Amino acid sequence: MNAGKKIRVGVVFGGQSGEHEISLLSARSIMHALDKDKYEIVPLGITRDGRWITRGNPLKELVQASNLWQKEQLLANGSISEVTANGDAAGRELVPADPARAEMIAMGSPLGGLDVIFPVLHGPHGEDGTVQGLLELAGVPYVGAGVAGSALGMDKALFKQVMVANGLPVPQWRLVLRSRWGRERAAVVAELEEALPYPMFVKPANLGSSVGISKAHDRSELIAGLDDAARYDRRLLVEQGIHAREIEVSVLGNDDPIASVPGEIIPGREFYDYAAKYIDDTSELLIPAPIPPETARRAQELAVAAFRAADIAGMARVDFLLDRDSGMLYLNELNTIPGFTAISMYPKLWAASGISYPELLDRLIALALERDADKRQMSTSYEPTL
């Protein structure tokens, strides 16, 4: 990269998940805050059916493309295309999957010659390692965790298993397959009631932003919660309800991550659900969290330990439950692409720790380029000694 040349940043947003709208909000904030003197910003939108908008104003198009007629219009005018990885990873680019549109690269397509990608795709088909795999094949550096770390952070059940294997504390939980829930409802409810006391939290294993999450105080609410979570995933997580405070820590780095000051969420509702996060303004974010210094240090240590155990890179927001009775800290979730809206906890925690929003974006892009340079030192061939 030539000195003085702007870094070409592809910001990918939208996607095929229940968090599509949140992704658009995060992307708008990121593109607004990126320093235009340092970066050339290339917006790349993904529709709900997986098509990439690569020309015009992708953010505006995604907001407007809410029905089939509008999508057909976008297809007709050529602003939407399928994309794939360049067969030559040295090309470091994405190309249209339709050979008829391959000439777009020669015509200055925004897909070609990207220095780094900033994925802002919350939830499945973006935060779960799928897009990261595409970018690995394309040879394009990208912000955030790799394929394995992304998949692990997205899957709440696998994440808990890895935390337990590393001796890190998590609440009691059980996993229910949607297929079994459909066949053996009474048996599943009986097993859950035997294993866990009410209240219980019911969640899709692979979704974020509190989509599909409910708190069950009794059997009828447990059944309703499992039915709702089953709309979003084939694997359903049921957790022990803890009388807890919600503490969050932001983590930044690659091999040597650092933790922000902890923050606390005071939900305006019974728990920090989707509406409390993004719709109403009754929740409070307390930064720094009003907790004892030793508890704050413990949260930071656990956040970094979880980050390393899951082999995360770039960024993560680690969510804790602080038991009001015992003072015990439990790891709840790890988000590899946390919300980046103006009111999101991840950037606000770093601002309180001395790193402004624009500087945070600078660091994340630098970390992505650093990790890419490190990967390029690895040998891709092997000749055995006979």
Residue pairs with C-beta under 8 A, 6 or more apart in sequence:
1 7
1 115
6 37
6 38
6 39
6 40
7 38
7 39
7 40
7 115
7 116
7 365
8 39
8 40
8 42
8 113
8 114
8 115
8 116
9 34
9 39
9 40
9 41
9 42
9 114
9 115
9 116
9 117
9 118
9 365
10 42
10 44
10 110
10 111
10 114
10 116
10 117
10 118
10 140
11 27
11 30
11 31
11 34
11 41
11 42
11 43
11 44
11 117
11 118
11 120
12 44
12 45
12 46
12 117
12 118
12 119
12 120
12 121
12 126
12 131
13 23
13 24
13 26
13 27
13 43
13 44
13 45
13 46
13 58
13 59
13 62
13 120
13 121
14 20
14 23
14 24
14 27
14 45
14 46
14 47
14 48
14 53
14 58
14 62
14 121
15 23
15 46
15 48
15 121
15 122
15 123
15 125
15 126
15 131
16 46
16 48
16 49
16 50
16 124
16 125
16 126
17 23
17 121
17 122
17 123
17 124
17 125
17 126
17 127
17 207
18 123
18 207
18 209
18 211
18 212
18 232
19 122
19 123
19 207
19 208
19 209
19 211
20 48
20 62
22 122
22 209
22 278
22 339
22 341
23 120
23 121
23 122
23 123
23 126
24 59
24 62
24 63
25 278
25 339
25 341
26 120
26 122
26 339
26 340
26 341
26 344
27 43
27 59
27 120
27 340
28 59
29 340
29 341
29 342
29 344
29 357
30 118
30 120
30 340
30 361
31 41
31 43
31 59
33 357
33 358
33 361
34 41
34 358
34 361
35 358
35 361
35 362
38 362
39 365
42 110
42 114
43 57
43 58
43 59
44 52
44 53
44 54
44 58
44 110
44 111
44 117
45 52
45 53
45 58
45 59
45 61
45 62
46 52
46 53
46 121
46 125
46 126
47 53
47 62
47 65
47 71
47 80
49 71
50 82
50 125
51 71
51 75
51 80
51 81
51 82
52 80
52 81
52 82
52 83
53 61
53 62
53 65
53 74
53 79
53 80
54 79
54 80
54 81
54 83
54 96
54 104
54 109
54 110
54 111
55 78
55 79
55 110
56 79
58 79
61 74
61 79
64 70
65 71
65 74
71 80
74 80
78 101
81 96
81 97
81 98
81 101
81 104
82 96
82 97
82 98
83 94
83 95
83 96
83 97
83 111
83 134
84 94
84 95
84 96
84 97
84 134
85 94
85 95
85 134
85 135
85 137
85 138
85 139
86 92
86 93
86 94
86 95
86 138
86 139
89 137
89 138
89 139
90 139
91 138
91 139
92 113
92 114
92 138
92 139
92 140
93 105
93 111
93 112
93 113
93 114
93 138
93 139
93 140
94 111
94 112
94 114
94 134
94 138
94 140
95 102
95 105
95 111
95 112
96 102
96 104
96 105
96 109
96 111
104 111
105 111
105 112
114 140
115 141
115 369
116 140
116 141
116 142
116 143
116 365
116 368
116 369
116 372
117 135
117 140
117 141
117 142
117 143
118 142
118 143
118 361
118 364
118 365
118 368
119 126
119 127
119 131
119 132
119 135
119 142
119 143
119 144
119 337
120 337
120 340
121 127
121 131
121 337
122 208
122 209
122 337
122 339
123 154
123 206
123 207
123 208
123 209
123 211
124 130
124 154
124 206
124 207
125 131
126 337
127 150
127 153
127 154
127 208
127 335
127 336
127 337
128 150
128 151
128 154
128 155
128 206
129 145
129 146
129 147
129 148
129 149
129 150
129 151
129 154
132 142
132 144
132 145
132 146
132 147
132 150
133 147
135 141
135 142
136 146
136 147
141 368
141 369
141 371
141 372
142 368
143 314
143 315
143 364
143 365
143 367
143 368
144 150
144 313
144 314
144 315
144 336
144 337
144 364
144 368
145 153
145 310
145 311
145 312
145 313
145 314
145 316
145 336
146 311
146 313
148 311
149 310
149 311
149 312
149 313
149 336
150 336
151 158
152 158
152 159
152 162
152 310
152 311
153 159
153 310
153 312
153 316
153 334
153 335
153 336
154 206
154 208
154 336
155 205
155 206
155 235
156 203
156 205
156 206
156 237
156 333
157 173
157 175
157 205
157 235
157 237
159 310
159 333
159 334
160 170
160 173
160 331
162 309
162 310
163 169
163 170
163 306
163 309
163 331
164 170
166 305
166 309
168 302
168 305
168 306
168 309
168 331
169 302
169 328
169 329
169 330
169 331
170 330
170 331
170 332
171 239
171 240
171 242
171 321
171 330
171 332
172 195
172 196
172 239
172 240
173 196
173 237
173 238
173 239
173 240
174 191
174 192
174 195
174 196
174 237
174 238
175 205
175 235
175 236
175 237
175 238
176 188
176 192
176 226
176 235
176 236
176 237
176 238
177 234
177 235
177 236
178 230
178 233
178 234
178 235
178 236
179 234
180 188
181 188
181 226
181 230
181 236
182 230
185 223
188 226
189 219
189 222
189 223
192 200
192 222
192 238
193 219
193 222
196 238
196 239
196 240
196 241
197 240
197 241
198 216
198 217
198 218
198 222
198 241
199 215
199 216
199 217
199 241
200 215
200 216
200 222
200 225
200 238
200 239
200 240
200 241
201 213
201 214
201 215
201 216
201 238
201 239
201 240
201 241
201 271
202 213
202 214
202 215
202 216
202 222
202 225
202 226
202 228
202 229
202 236
202 237
202 238
202 239
203 212
203 213
203 229
203 236
203 237
203 238
203 239
204 211
204 212
204 213
204 229
204 230
204 232
204 233
204 235
204 236
204 237
205 233
205 235
205 236
205 237
206 232
206 233
206 235
207 232
207 233
208 333
208 335
209 274
209 277
209 278
209 339
210 271
210 272
210 273
210 274
210 276
210 277
211 232
211 274
212 228
212 229
212 231
212 232
212 233
213 229
213 271
213 273
213 274
214 221
214 224
214 225
214 228
214 229
215 221
215 225
215 241
215 270
215 271
216 222
216 224
216 225
222 238
226 236
226 238
229 236
229 237
230 236
242 321
242 323
242 330
243 323
243 324
243 325
244 321
244 322
244 323
244 324
244 330
245 264
245 289
245 291
245 321
245 322
245 324
246 264
246 265
246 267
246 271
246 272
246 319
246 320
246 321
246 322
246 332
247 262
247 263
247 264
247 265
247 289
247 291
247 299
247 319
247 320
247 321
247 322
247 329
248 262
248 263
248 264
248 265
248 317
248 318
248 319
248 320
248 345
248 349
249 259
249 260
249 261
249 262
249 263
249 299
249 300
249 303
249 317
249 318
249 320
249 349
250 259
250 260
250 315
250 316
250 317
250 318
250 338
250 345
250 346
250 347
250 349
250 350
250 353
251 257
251 258
251 259
251 260
251 303
251 304
251 307
251 312
251 315
251 316
251 317
251 318
252 258
252 260
252 314
252 315
252 350
252 355
252 360
252 363
252 364
252 367
253 307
253 314
253 367
254 313
254 314
254 367
254 370
254 371
254 374
257 304
257 307
257 308
257 312
258 304
259 299
259 300
259 301
259 303
259 304
260 300
260 349
260 350
260 352
260 353
261 287
261 288
261 289
261 296
261 349
261 352
261 353
262 288
262 289
262 291
262 296
262 299
262 300
262 320
262 349
263 285
263 286
263 287
263 288
263 289
263 345
263 348
263 349
263 352
264 285
264 286
264 287
264 289
264 290
264 291
265 272
265 283
265 284
265 285
265 286
265 345
266 283
266 284
266 285
266 286
267 273
267 276
267 283
268 276
268 280
268 281
268 282
268 283
268 284
269 275
269 276
269 280
269 282
269 283
272 283
276 282
276 283
277 283
277 339
278 341
285 343
285 345
285 348
287 348
287 349
287 352
288 296
288 352
289 296
289 299
291 299
291 322
295 322
295 327
295 329
298 329
299 320
299 322
299 329
302 318
302 320
302 329
302 331
303 316
303 318
303 320
306 316
306 318
306 331
306 334
307 316
307 318
307 334
310 316
310 334
312 334
312 336
313 367
313 371
314 364
314 367
314 368
314 371
315 336
315 337
315 338
315 346
315 364
316 334
316 335
316 336
316 338
317 334
317 335
317 338
317 345
317 346
317 349
318 331
318 333
318 334
318 335
319 331
319 332
319 333
319 334
319 335
320 329
320 330
320 331
320 332
321 329
321 330
321 332
322 328
322 329
322 330
323 329
323 330
335 346
338 344
338 345
338 346
339 345
339 346
340 346
340 347
347 357
347 360
350 356
350 357
350 360
351 357
351 360
355 363
